[in-house]
């Protein structure tokens, strides 16, 4: 099934009603966008964060979110620094 829609100046589009019904999409449902070659794929997000609440077990209880934030911040800083070094060495 192929259908056409138009992108607005705000980057929005309407998913045709037939596709929404076939995929069971409702207002407020999420979509995942991915690019494969020259195609854009839209996949419905199944479930919510609450559904996934216990699907990932923390390494420690209680989880130390301050430590996790520091680790993420440090890894991002390292990645930015490596990228800048690569750009200056070219």
N, C-alpha and C positions, 0 to 999 in steps of 0.2 A: 504494500500500500504506500503510495507516494502522494504527498499533498504539498501545496505551496503556502507559505505565509510571508509576510513582509516585516522587516525590522524597522522599528520607529527611530526617530532621531535620538531617543533615550536608550537605544539598544534593546528595546523590548520587542517581543513577538507573541502572537497568540498561537497556542497549540490547537489545531483543528479539533472540533468537538468529537468527530469519529475516533480520532487517535486517543483523546482523553478518556472516552468511554471504554475503548478496547483495553487500554492500559490501567483503567481504574484510577485515573488521576483526579484529584479534588483540589479546590482552592487551598493554598497553604502547603501542599505537598512539595517536597524537595526534588531537585533534579541534579544529577551529576553530569557535567559536560566533559567529554574527552575528545581528543583529536586523533584520528587514525588515518595517516596519509592525507588525502584531501577531503576526508569526511569528518563531520562533526557528529558524535554520538551522544544522545541524551538517554540517561538511564534513571528511572525513578529510584528515589532513596526509600528503601524499605525500613520501616520501624523508626524509632526515635532514640534520642540519647538515653531516655529512661529504659527503653527496651535493652540497650546495650550496657546498662549500668554495671552488671556483674560479669560481663563477658571478658573483661580484662582485669585480672587479679593484680593488685598492687604488690610490689616486691616486699614492702614493709607495711606494717600497720602500727600506728597511723602513718600514712604517706607524708613525707616531708616536702611539701610543695615549695617552700622557700629554696630548698636545695635543688629541686628539679628546675625551678626558674633560673637559678644561677647556672646550672649545667647548660641549659638551652641558650642562655645569654652568652656564655663563654664559647659554645660551639658556633653560634652565629658570628661572633666577633672573629673567631679563628678563620671561618670561611670567607668573611669579607677581607680579612688581612691577606689570605692566600690569593684571592682574586686580584687585589690591588698589586701584589707582588708580581703576579703573572702578567698583568697589564704593563707594568713598568719595565719588565725584562724583555718585552717584545720590541 
